[in-house]
Amino acid sequence: MSQQQQTQKKSGSQYHLNLDRISYTALCACRQIHRGYENHFSNSIITRRALRLYLSFLEGLTGETMNQEITETLRAAKGVK
C-alpha cells in the first residue's frame, strides 16, 4: 500500500500539454461527469489524477502486457483512437 503524500498549493511545475482532439474531448467529458456530481475540478486536477492512475497502471505491467501498452501508446502518439 502506497503512503499518501500531501502537496502544497501553488507548488507545482507548469507544463504545457499538447492534446489531440480525441484526448481533449475525453478530458472535457471527465470534467462534465464530475460536474454532474457537483465537483468543479479543473482540467489540471483531472490531468494530475489521470497521470497518477497511469503510473500505477504501468507499474503493474510486465512482459506481454507492457508490449501491448507500448503499442497503444504509439497509436496515441499518432492520434489514433
N, C-alpha and C positions, 0 to 999 in steps of 0.2 A: 504494500500500500504506500503510495507516494505521500510525502508530507506536504501539507498546504503551505504555500508561500504567499505573503501579503505584498502587494506592490503599492507604491505611493502614487497619488495623482500627479500628473504633470512630470513624471519621472521617465517616461518612455522616450524612445527614439522615433523621429519622424521617418517614414519610409513610404515612398510613392509606389503604389501597386498599379500595374497595367492589367486591367481586367478586360477580357474579351466580352462580347455581348452576352454569351451564354452564362459566363461566371457572374457578370454584373446583374443579370436577371435573377440568378439564384440568390445572390446577396440581398437584392431587394425583396424577393419572396420571403426570405428568412426574416427580414425586418418587419414585413407585413404580418407574418404569423405571430411574431412577438407582440406586435401592436394589438392584435386581436385578443391577446391576453393581458392588455393594459401595460405591457413592458415597452418602454420607449427607448430602446437601445440604439446606439449609433452604429453606423457601418464599421467603425473601428473596433467597437466592443465585439460585434459579431465575428469580425475577421480574427481577432485575438483568440476567441473561443474556438473557432474553426481550426486555427493553427495548432492550438494545444491538443485538440482531439486528433488531428492528423499526426502529430508527433507520437502520441500514444499508440495510434494505429500502426505507424511504421515500426515502432519498437517491438511490436508483436509479430512482425513478419519474418519469415525465414524462406530460404531457397526458392521454390516454385512460386509461392505467393508473392515474394518480393519481385521476382521476374515479371509476374502479371501486373504488379503495381507500376513497375518501370514502364511497361507497355502503355498502361493507361495514362501515366504522366506524360509520356511522349505524345500521346494523342491530344492531351490537353494543351501541350505546347503548340500543336498545330491548329488549335481551335476546333477540334473535332469533339463532338459530344459523346 
